[in-house]
């Protein structure tokens, strides 16, 4: 009973994080499919990481954070359902890195709007 409950909770956590990552990929301009897999989300964030930075943008730190998020997503994809708790850690790490990257773009966007 304990294992089944834990497995259900881990699966629910994985689904929540996958939905969060789909929303973040869309925020970076990705065309997210209806039910994206982790590899598809990694591909979308990788496209965002490789896009040229707009003038006045921080560029490198943001790209490095997105690249880190992509690496974590690829690690989670390789694990699949093998080690659910470790997969969740990689997914959360990717979310954290993307969030930091997004926060770094906000001041640059505000400066652009003020011009």
N, C-alpha and C positions, 0 to 999 in steps of 0.2 A: 504494500500500500504506500509506503513512504517513497519508494522509487518511482511509482507511477505519478504521485503528486509532484515530486521534484521534476520529473520529465515534463509534465504538463506546464509547470511554472516556467521552466527554461524555454520551452517551445513558445509560450506566450511572450516571454521577454524578447526572444529572437524576432518574432513577428512585429512587436512594437518598434524595435530598433530598425528593422527593415523598412517599415513605414516612415520612420523619421528620416532615414537615409534617402528614401525616394523623394521626400519633400525637400531635402537639402540639395539633391541633384537637380531638381526642378528650379530651385532658387538660383543655381549657377547656370541656368539656361538649357539644361538637358531635357530632351524629349523622353520622359519616363514612360515606359510601357505600362499597361494596366496592372500586371502582376510581376514586377521585376524581381529577378534573382540577384544574389549578392554580386556575382560576376558582372552582370549588366550595370549595376550601380557603380561598381568599380570603374567600368569603362566610361560611364558618363562623367564621373568626377575626374578621371584621367584626362578627358577631353577639356574639361574646365582648367585643369592644372597646366595643360600645354597651350592654352589660348594665349595670344599676346596680351600683355598688360596694357591697359589704356594709359595715355599720358598722365603723369602725376600720381599714378597708382603705386602702391608699395611694392607690387610685383613679386620679388623674390621670396620674402617671408611667407606670403600667402600661397605661392606656388609650392614652396617646401612643405607647408602644412597640408595642402591638398594631396601632394605626393605621398606624404605619410599616411593620410587617410586611405588612399588607394592601396598602399602596401598592407594596411591592416584589413581592408576588405578582401584583398586577394588571399591573405592568410586565413581569414574566416571561411572563404569559399573552398580553399583546399581542405580544411577540416570537415566541412559539411556537417553532418550530424554525428560525427565520430566522438567529439569531445564538446558537448553542448556548453558547458560552463566556460571553457576556453574560447569557444566561438563567440559567446556573448561578450567576453572581455575585449576581443578584437573589434567587434562591432561597436561597442561603447567607446573604445579608443578612437575609432574612425569618426564617430559622432563628435567627440570632444575636439579632435583636430580640425574638423570642418567648422565647428562653431567658433573656434579661435580664429581661423582664417576669415570667416565671415565678419567677425567683430573687428578685425583689422581693416576690412574694406569700408566699414561704415564711416569712419572719419574722412576718408578720401572722397566718398560719395557726398558727404555734407559740404566739403570744400568746393567740389565741382558745382553743386547747386547754388552756392553763394556767389559764384562768379557771374 
